[in-house]
């Protein structure tokens, strides 16, 4: 949440509950993704694991919450937060940070 407040100058104290939900969804989706990468996505009969559907739902919900917070260029424009001091694609920055952290981890760290 600290990172979000630092990167998103348009967020206000009243946004804290939605910010918390976004952060929680990020943690849950990241954990689900790590589990999906660690094991096969489908069982021996070719059926996808339930975790894949759960992950898809978490990500879809996170996109809705991100839109409410103005974390994409289109969402910021819709809420009028697209100004000279906030031209970044925050979702892309979060994704880039996540990829950096994953690359930095050693295979047995999870």
Backbone as a chain_set.jsonl record, in Angstrom:
{"seq": "XXXXXXXXXXXXXXXXXXXXXXXXXXXXXXXXXXXXXXXXXXXXXXXXXXXXXXXXXXXXXXXXXXXXXXXXXXXXXXXXXXXXXXXXXXXXXXXXXXXXXXXXXXXXXX", "coords": {"N": [[0.828, -1.183, 0.0], [2.029, 1.179, 0.663], [3.736, 1.573, -1.491], [1.853, 1.939, -3.496], [0.621, 4.331, -2.689], [2.786, 6.053, -2.968], [3.284, 5.915, -5.713], [0.914, 6.757, -6.819], [-0.349, 9.654, -6.869], [-2.941, 10.72, -6.853], [-4.519, 9.222, -5.18], [-6.412, 9.158, -2.206], [-6.847, 9.47, 1.371], [-9.357, 8.411, 1.882], [-9.503, 6.362, 0.077], [-8.33, 4.175, 1.155], [-9.442, 1.674, 1.968], [-10.167, 0.4, -0.405], [-7.696, 0.332, -1.603], [-6.425, -1.437, 0.126], [-7.864, -3.789, -0.442], [-7.012, -4.193, -3.091], [-4.274, -4.678, -2.659], [-4.442, -7.017, -1.097], [-5.618, -8.744, -2.959], [-3.544, -8.808, -4.787], [-1.569, -10.183, -3.337], [-2.863, -12.682, -2.942], [-3.342, -13.504, -5.611], [-0.722, -13.654, -6.549], [0.298, -15.72, -4.943], [-1.345, -17.839, -5.776], [-0.594, -17.975, -8.457], [2.09, -18.719, -8.202], [1.762, -21.308, -7.199], [0.466, -22.481, -9.381], [2.508, -22.405, -11.281], [4.294, -24.13, -10.137], [3.223, -26.659, -10.256], [1.616, -29.019, -12.539], [-0.854, -27.609, -14.737], [-3.066, -28.988, -15.528], [-4.841, -32.029, -14.666], [-4.183, -35.63, -14.698], [-6.095, -36.504, -16.458], [-6.517, -34.452, -18.149], [-8.093, -32.358, -17.323], [-8.471, -29.027, -16.251], [-7.005, -27.653, -13.324], [-8.711, -26.605, -10.352], [-7.581, -24.407, -9.157], [-6.643, -22.878, -11.255], [-8.955, -21.681, -12.31], [-9.713, -20.263, -10.027], [-7.54, -18.496, -9.84], [-7.883, -17.045, -12.218], [-10.311, -15.755, -11.611], [-9.528, -14.189, -9.39], [-7.701, -12.432, -10.617], [-9.396, -11.151, -12.458], [-11.137, -9.837, -10.699], [-9.282, -8.211, -9.431], [-8.602, -6.479, -11.503], [-10.96, -5.022, -11.748], [-10.989, -3.699, -9.261], [-8.606, -2.276, -9.516], [-9.303, -0.541, -11.567], [-11.159, 1.053, -10.231], [-9.441, 2.429, -8.589], [-8.027, 3.907, -10.367], [-5.756, 2.882, -11.748], [-4.879, 2.436, -14.318], [-4.101, 3.941, -17.506], [-6.505, 4.579, -18.95], [-8.456, 4.388, -16.934], [-7.583, 6.395, -15.183], [-7.959, 8.621, -16.791], [-10.731, 8.559, -17.016], [-11.483, 9.172, -14.389], [-10.445, 11.625, -14.143], [-7.826, 11.921, -13.286], [-5.656, 11.979, -14.854], [-3.023, 13.612, -15.237], [-0.244, 15.88, -15.65], [1.456, 15.162, -13.611], [0.931, 12.497, -13.219], [1.346, 10.529, -15.373], [1.898, 7.845, -15.758], [1.645, 4.288, -16.398], [0.437, 2.545, -14.032], [-0.302, -0.093, -13.388], [1.271, -1.523, -15.176], [3.772, -0.847, -14.137], [3.631, -2.057, -11.592], [3.507, -4.72, -12.454], [5.995, -4.956, -13.715], [7.699, -4.582, -11.514], [6.997, -6.869, -10.063], [7.885, -8.887, -11.785], [10.656, -8.381, -11.707], [11.175, -9.028, -9.032], [10.523, -11.767, -9.061], [12.441, -12.763, -10.826], [14.701, -12.283, -9.332], [14.492, -14.056, -7.247], [15.622, -17.184, -6.014], [15.412, -20.57, -7.304], [14.557, -22.361, -5.172], [13.377, -20.702, -3.263], [10.619, -20.329, -2.828]], "CA": [[0.0, 0.0, 0.0], [2.941, 2.337, 0.64], [4.19, 1.744, -2.872], [0.722, 2.484, -4.239], [0.453, 5.75, -2.33], [3.915, 6.8, -3.526], [3.176, 5.951, -7.169], [-0.41, 7.239, -7.246], [-0.612, 10.876, -6.099], [-4.369, 11.047, -6.815], [-5.212, 8.454, -4.146], [-6.632, 9.904, -0.964], [-7.044, 8.639, 2.568], [-10.646, 7.723, 1.764], [-9.314, 5.211, -0.804], [-7.514, 3.171, 1.836], [-10.081, 0.351, 2.023], [-10.068, -0.177, -1.745], [-6.266, 0.049, -1.772], [-6.144, -2.655, 0.889], [-8.402, -4.92, -1.203], [-6.121, -4.406, -4.222], [-3.054, -5.293, -2.13], [-4.774, -8.39, -0.713], [-5.792, -9.504, -4.188], [-2.205, -8.992, -5.36], [-0.929, -11.263, -2.583], [-3.542, -13.945, -3.232], [-3.099, -13.872, -7.005], [0.687, -14.041, -6.664], [0.436, -17.044, -4.328], [-2.0, -18.804, -6.664], [0.249, -18.091, -9.648], [3.27, -19.512, -7.828], [1.324, -22.71, -7.12], [0.207, -22.942, -10.746], [3.795, -22.613, -11.957], [5.019, -25.223, -9.482], [2.608, -27.946, -10.581], [0.902, -29.0, -13.824], [-2.131, -26.885, -14.738], [-4.131, -29.975, -15.73], [-4.627, -33.328, -14.034], [-3.823, -36.702, -15.635], [-7.176, -36.678, -17.429], [-6.581, -33.259, -18.993], [-8.981, -31.334, -16.759], [-7.702, -27.983, -15.574], [-7.163, -27.624, -11.87], [-9.598, -25.562, -9.85], [-6.775, -23.236, -8.847], [-6.56, -22.057, -12.463], [-10.177, -20.866, -12.33], [-9.621, -19.328, -8.899], [-6.574, -17.456, -10.221], [-8.549, -16.205, -13.223], [-11.291, -14.915, -10.91], [-8.797, -13.199, -8.592], [-7.149, -11.427, -11.529], [-10.521, -10.37, -12.982], [-11.582, -8.953, -9.632], [-8.24, -7.21, -9.211], [-8.726, -5.481, -12.567], [-12.086, -4.156, -11.383], [-10.537, -2.853, -8.151], [-7.594, -1.372, -10.078], [-10.043, 0.483, -12.317], [-11.723, 1.969, -9.235], [-8.348, 3.245, -8.047], [-7.399, 4.663, -11.44], [-4.418, 2.346, -11.923], [-4.516, 2.315, -15.732], [-4.288, 5.252, -18.151], [-7.916, 4.813, -19.265], [-9.192, 4.625, -15.682], [-7.216, 7.73, -14.678], [-8.624, 9.613, -17.627], [-12.153, 8.535, -16.659], [-11.71, 9.847, -13.104], [-9.834, 12.953, -14.182], [-6.537, 11.929, -12.589], [-4.61, 11.913, -15.869], [-2.401, 14.921, -15.296], [1.19, 15.865, -15.931], [2.194, 14.501, -12.529], [0.537, 11.097, -13.105], [1.147, 9.968, -16.709], [2.416, 6.479, -15.825], [0.774, 3.125, -16.364], [0.779, 1.987, -12.736], [-0.437, -1.55, -13.435], [2.476, -2.012, -15.849], [4.886, -0.704, -13.205], [3.496, -3.123, -10.599], [3.87, -5.967, -13.122], [7.447, -4.935, -13.915], [8.298, -4.827, -10.198], [6.746, -8.27, -9.728], [8.789, -9.691, -12.608], [12.0, -8.193, -11.166], [11.259, -9.802, -7.801], [10.521, -13.189, -9.412], [13.745, -13.087, -11.415], [15.71, -12.202, -8.272], [14.35, -15.212, -6.361], [16.271, -18.439, -6.404], [14.401, -21.608, -7.507], [14.05, -22.982, -3.955], [12.931, -19.688, -2.293], [9.166, -20.293, -2.619]], "C": [[0.876, 1.251, 0.0], [3.409, 2.63, -0.771], [3.078, 2.387, -3.709], [0.535, 3.974, -3.949], [1.565, 6.599, -2.921], [3.781, 6.959, -5.038], [1.903, 6.6, -7.685], [-0.809, 8.485, -6.457], [-2.087, 11.26, -6.016], [-5.126, 10.267, -5.745], [-5.276, 9.257, -2.85], [-6.839, 8.93, 0.188], [-8.347, 7.847, 2.486], [-10.573, 6.494, 0.851], [-8.67, 4.023, -0.099], [-8.137, 1.777, 1.849], [-10.002, -0.347, 0.663], [-8.609, -0.516, -2.048], [-5.896, -1.248, -1.055], [-6.657, -3.885, 0.139], [-7.511, -5.23, -2.402], [-4.851, -5.129, -3.762], [-3.312, -6.749, -1.723], [-4.928, -9.274, -1.948], [-4.448, -9.768, -4.864], [-1.481, -10.144, -4.659], [-1.544, -12.621, -2.916], [-3.269, -14.413, -4.656], [-1.653, -14.316, -7.201], [0.925, -15.43, -6.076], [-0.181, -18.123, -5.215], [-1.147, -19.034, -7.908], [1.494, -18.933, -9.355], [2.92, -20.994, -7.748], [1.067, -23.28, -8.511], [1.508, -23.221, -11.499], [4.529, -23.825, -11.393], [4.476, -26.602, -9.867], [1.906, -27.863, -11.929], [-0.46, -28.306, -13.694], [-3.299, -27.852, -14.87], [-3.796, -31.274, -15.005], [-4.31, -34.385, -15.109], [-4.874, -36.913, -16.719], [-7.369, -35.441, -18.308], [-7.515, -32.166, -18.497], [-8.136, -30.294, -16.038], [-8.006, -27.995, -14.083], [-8.036, -26.454, -11.459], [-8.823, -24.279, -9.568], [-6.64, -22.316, -10.057], [-7.784, -21.146, -12.564], [-10.165, -19.849, -11.198], [-8.674, -18.176, -9.223], [-7.215, -16.495, -11.222], [-9.557, -15.259, -12.568], [-10.621, -13.836, -10.063], [-8.272, -12.072, -9.476], [-8.263, -10.548, -12.097], [-11.033, -9.381, -11.932], [-10.558, -7.85, -9.369], [-8.29, -6.121, -10.28], [-9.864, -4.512, -12.271], [-11.67, -3.188, -10.278], [-9.509, -1.839, -8.648], [-8.26, -0.23, -10.841], [-10.635, 1.518, -11.355], [-10.671, 2.911, -8.666], [-7.65, 4.089, -9.112], [-5.989, 4.187, -11.734], [-4.045, 2.052, -13.372], [-4.74, 3.685, -16.383], [-5.756, 5.564, -18.451], [-8.728, 5.122, -18.008], [-8.861, 5.996, -15.105], [-7.897, 8.813, -15.491], [-10.1, 9.695, -17.261], [-12.431, 9.247, -15.342], [-11.05, 11.217, -13.044], [-8.512, 13.045, -13.46], [-5.378, 11.887, -13.565], [-4.006, 13.293, -16.053], [-0.915, 14.783, -15.563], [1.974, 15.153, -14.84], [1.814, 13.032, -12.378], [0.348, 10.439, -14.473], [1.512, 8.493, -16.844], [1.313, 5.435, -15.849], [1.158, 2.331, -15.121], [0.7, 0.456, -12.734], [0.794, -2.155, -14.106], [3.692, -1.911, -14.929], [4.838, -1.773, -12.119], [3.929, -4.458, -11.215], [5.379, -6.052, -13.327], [8.179, -5.201, -12.603], [8.161, -6.296, -9.805], [7.696, -9.175, -10.515], [10.228, -9.573, -12.119], [12.191, -9.038, -9.91], [11.314, -11.299, -8.095], [11.864, -13.614, -9.993], [14.837, -13.126, -10.359], [15.64, -13.404, -7.336], [15.091, -16.416, -6.921], [15.21, -19.512, -6.515], [13.828, -22.21, -6.23], [13.505, -22.012, -2.93], [11.458, -19.768, -1.972], [8.712, -21.357, -1.757]], "O": [[0.51, 2.267, -0.592], [3.471, 3.784, -1.195], [3.337, 3.269, -4.528], [0.317, 4.772, -4.861], [1.328, 7.735, -3.333], [4.12, 8.007, -5.587], [1.82, 6.956, -8.86], [-1.538, 8.378, -5.47], [-2.447, 12.072, -5.163], [-6.264, 10.612, -5.429], [-4.324, 9.935, -2.462], [-6.986, 7.724, -0.011], [-8.416, 6.722, 2.979], [-11.488, 5.672, 0.854], [-8.486, 2.97, -0.709], [-7.412, 0.788, 1.749], [-9.792, -1.558, 0.6], [-8.322, -1.534, -2.678], [-5.135, -2.059, -1.583], [-5.973, -4.908, 0.085], [-7.272, -6.399, -2.705], [-4.409, -6.081, -4.405], [-2.48, -7.617, -1.984], [-4.437, -10.402, -1.983], [-4.241, -10.832, -5.447], [-0.854, -10.979, -5.312], [-0.825, -13.594, -3.144], [-2.994, -15.592, -4.88], [-1.393, -15.261, -7.946], [1.671, -16.227, -6.645], [0.397, -19.196, -5.385], [-0.998, -20.17, -8.357], [1.896, -19.761, -10.173], [3.701, -21.841, -8.183], [1.411, -24.43, -8.787], [1.587, -24.178, -12.269], [5.3, -24.47, -12.103], [5.2, -27.595, -9.807], [1.628, -26.768, -12.416], [-1.126, -28.412, -12.664], [-4.396, -27.576, -14.383], [-2.629, -31.582, -14.761], [-4.188, -34.057, -16.289], [-4.567, -37.446, -17.785], [-8.291, -35.397, -19.122], [-7.707, -31.157, -19.175], [-7.204, -30.633, -15.307], [-9.117, -28.305, -13.653], [-8.088, -25.434, -12.145], [-9.361, -23.183, -9.726], [-6.534, -21.1, -9.899], [-7.649, -19.962, -12.873], [-10.562, -18.7, -11.389], [-8.968, -17.019, -8.92], [-7.1, -15.277, -11.085], [-9.64, -14.088, -12.939], [-11.088, -12.698, -10.022], [-8.384, -10.897, -9.125], [-8.096, -9.333, -12.207], [-11.325, -8.228, -12.247], [-10.92, -6.701, -9.115], [-8.043, -4.954, -9.979], [-9.74, -3.313, -12.518], [-11.964, -1.995, -10.351], [-9.537, -0.676, -8.246], [-7.819, 0.916, -10.761], [-10.614, 2.716, -11.636], [-10.972, 4.049, -8.307], [-6.778, 4.896, -8.791], [-5.101, 5.012, -11.951], [-2.99, 1.471, -13.625], [-5.495, 4.501, -15.854], [-6.204, 6.689, -18.231], [-9.583, 6.008, -18.015], [-9.744, 6.687, -14.596], [-8.36, 9.811, -14.94], [-10.662, 10.789, -17.202], [-13.486, 9.86, -15.18], [-11.092, 11.889, -12.013], [-8.106, 14.135, -13.056], [-4.227, 11.772, -13.146], [-4.43, 14.053, -16.923], [-0.4, 13.671, -15.686], [3.04, 14.597, -15.105], [2.333, 12.369, -11.48], [-0.701, 9.845, -14.721], [1.441, 7.944, -17.944], [0.199, 5.671, -15.382], [2.097, 1.535, -15.154], [1.549, -0.208, -12.14], [1.304, -3.182, -13.659], [4.55, -2.794, -14.941], [5.871, -2.337, -11.758], [4.635, -5.237, -10.575], [5.973, -7.113, -13.132], [9.157, -5.948, -12.572], [9.1, -6.894, -9.278], [8.248, -10.125, -9.961], [10.954, -10.567, -12.115], [13.224, -9.683, -9.734], [12.069, -12.027, -7.45], [12.364, -14.697, -9.689], [15.787, -13.902, -10.467], [16.635, -13.738, -6.693], [15.169, -16.625, -8.132], [14.171, -19.387, -5.867], [12.645, -22.551, -6.231], [13.19, -22.429, -1.816], [11.062, -19.304, -0.903], [7.516, -21.463, -1.485]]}, "num_chains": 1, "name": "protein.A"}
